[in-house]
Amino acid sequence: MFDTVIHGGTLVTASDTFRADIGITGGRIAALGAGLDGHRRIDATDRLVMPGGIEGHCHIAQESSAGLMSADDYYSGSVSAAFGGNSCFIPFAAQQRGQSVDDVLATYDARAAPHSVLDYSYHLIISDPRPEVLADQLPRAFARGITSFKVFMTYDLMNLGDAGMLDILTVAKAHGAITMVHAENNDMVKWMNRRLADAGLTAPKYHAISRPELAEEEAINRAISLAKLVGAPLFIVHVSTAGGAAIVQRERLAGGQVFAETCPQYLALTRDDLDRPGMEGAKYICSPPLRDAATQEALWSHIRQGTFDSVSSDHAPYRYDATGKLLHGADAPYPKIANGMPGIAMRLPYLFSEGVGRGRITLQQFVALSSTNAARMFGLTQKGSLMPGMDADIAIWNPHEVRTVTAADQHDKMDYTPFEGMQITGWPETVLSRGAVIVQDGTLHAQPGQGRFVARAPVDLTARPGIAVKELTPAHNFGARIAP
């Protein structure tokens, strides 16, 4: 007798679809088979049984570089993620200038441990790579199982410059970590902002042109070049342009250790949403900005072709009031409006409905993009699969349920959703975390603090040999060994 048996469902993994029961014991998948019996039985007839989603890019209980706190804490953020079919997430733990990494992690431990209903880890955001950070603090974080660092190529308070990036990449390479990068050319963006301000063009819609596609494309190319020099793996976050995706595709085909994601907002929304009446466009300000319909189709094509390892929400929740988007006034110029949109609950329903439902991707690709690839990239060795021995992190989907999206269904602390009014087909009905039902039939069954911190392994670079740089190869540089 198993603790729990999920029976009657169609199982979907990143490679296969088949009928089987799942036997769960001690929080892990113990068996796949027919006619399994358990103390608790969950009927999945006419349902799809998949690995629970792994949200690899979200901002929870995090201050921006300007000191603005996001709306969702670890309770509301994890609950919203769970209702969206996720069983694990990796928010960011952001270092501010002058902070030690140890203090950062202590702060986020206090925010997460008592409140999260999902298992969690952190990506470290590094804004101040002082020598003691590089030599001592980052290796200590890695030893704890935090195996991903994020850096910025834009925003004056976060931008490390090329030299700072090389230092971070070197440390990451030495310890098997992966470096995530927000790639936009900072000087291009600042130049555009000055010209728009001089012309008095500061309404929300002008955010769409203030961060040109070229700014992303140049920065992606430069970030890949920096990582290639060091020989370090690189993860490009929230790719929003066809040109940027093409650069990623080129480097991956050449064997580069390059990973990348895009986000639902770049597939569902366009720059026209920034041109809504009054200040409504402020709700749709994010960076990189929303693009156009042609770009959407190009991004879908790259999703199908495997350019992107994941589709992540980049959940950055700032309310449409004086605590968030309108902190600097109801008529603030676009550079003073908080960057980011909510979306952690809508990531998977949107991807399922518009991807699988419209024939753009297969069920297997959906599982890879929503869970399995993130587990491999970010070292979640017990998650992202339905194989025996893995954590019983499972989402049971009704592929036929039709819903009209409302803000109330998001279960977050936001006062709007950018997906309001969209009709979605396919919805997660039941979500299990380590064998425990946390969401079922629209009801939360989890308790605050039920989630655990997950120590992660190094990035899986299988089939990613990298591209050797001659100047760092002893056979071509007179025998010098200067690589990390």
Secondary structure, DSSP 8 states (H G I E B T S, - for coil): -EEEEEES-EEE-SS-EEE-EEEEETTEEEEEESS--EEEEEE-TT-EEEE-EEEEEE--S-B-TTS-B-S--HHHHHHHHHHTTEEEEEEEEE--TT--HHHHHHHHHHHHTTT-SSEE--EEE-S---HHIIIIIHHHHHHTT--EEEEESSSTTTB-HHHHHHHHHHHHHHHT-EEEEE---HHHHHHHHHHHHHTT--SGGGHHHHS-HHHHHHHHHHHHHHHHHHT--EEE-S---HHHHHHHHHHHHTT--EEEEE-HHHHH--GGGGG-TTTGGGGG--SS----HHHHHHHHHHHHHT--SEE---B----SSTTTTTTT-TT--GGGS---B--TTTHHHHHIIIIITTTSS-HHHHHIIIIIHHHHHTT-TTSS--STTSB--EEEEEEEEEEE--GGGG-SS-S--TTTT-EEEEEEEEEEETTEEEEETTEE---TT-S-B--------TT------GGGSGGGTTT-----
